[in-house]
Amino acid sequence: MGLSLVKQSLSNLLQEYRTLRPKLSLRSLSRNIGVNRYFLTKILDQNDKVKFSLDEMLIFCKFIKENLPDSPQISRELTVVQDFFSEHLGSSRIKLIHQNENPKVDFYDRFNFLVLVIACCDKGITRKRILDLLGEGACRSLKLLLKTKHLEELPNGVVRVLDGAPVVFSPALLAYHGPDFLRLYRLRPREQIRNYLDIKVQSLTKEAIEKVIELQKECDKRILEIIVNEENFGMNPMFSLLCVETFVDEVI
């Protein structure tokens, strides 16, 4: 199947969604859907030779399936994209587009994961704030997590993890959603001390790598001491993501 035909179907689906949200910019639309703004720009581009991220195509189609009313036209456009995915990904992953509401929550879903993460704040967070920060694409996930008792809504309107219990995420889950965290990073003026991003690269001995990891663990411990201190609780939800990895599988 030609990519130009798939691109036309994606464009038609996007235009249908834009009719429901005519006042939203592409940036706002991309936040709601959970994809990069440039992905939507490529869909609308007249150049048929543009390349798309298959992962973002999956996210886009899954969102469209869940947020546009059923109609023969929508079904036809999604079928075109489904056939394309079947050719390139096989039949297993395409089920993401058509999955029904399931009591077992898929935390590899971007919005399910991010809603749970942001609700881990000890003071909780309101429904409105969650949707303001993550976009309306998080609405379905919020309802699902409340329904499945992963989250609870207190009488004062605050949403938090059930009973305020601590949540531990597996390394596999964190690694999978690393790009979702980095997508939230925003470049800001130097005088605004609100975020930090840096990378160090070097070829090291096994012993030196172990020292770096120990330093990261110490840093993680000191950050934890700050964020669990109730005197520091405030109105600004934040996250800290620490990572050390090698480019090789076997360290010598």
C-alpha angles and dihedrals in degrees: 000000000000119000091226090065091049091047090053091052091049089050092050091050092049092049090051091053091046090058087062092048104031095156096055122099122227088257091056092044091052091051091051092049096041099238136112115276090234090059089062090045090055091051090056093042115109091220108105092195096069117121125229134206108245090212092055090047089055092048091047095050093045090053093047091049091054099041107038121075115251114265137152090251094052090047091051093050092047090049090057091053092043091056090050091052091047089057095049105029106023126237100295102070095041088071086077089076094053103033114137127222105291127190088220105078118225105221091186084074107100098226096041088054099044094046090053092046095051091046088060090082106118092231091048124224135251125252091243093053092050092053092043090054101038103026131240090296085080093060095086092046092050092052091046095050091049090048093050091047095242086121134027133204115223124215090258090060096255119140118212143153110290110281089352089277120169116258124215118198121205118242088241091057093046092048091050092052096041091106090052091057093046091049087064091058113108129194109239137179114278093245091062105081097197106117144013133207128175142145133207121196128186141138105248142176120258090253093052091050089053090053091051091051091050089052090051090051090050090049090049090052093051092048089050091053089057099046097046092051105103091211087069097050112122145149099278115091110209139168134210118205118191123189138170121175141156127230090228131067096220120050114208 
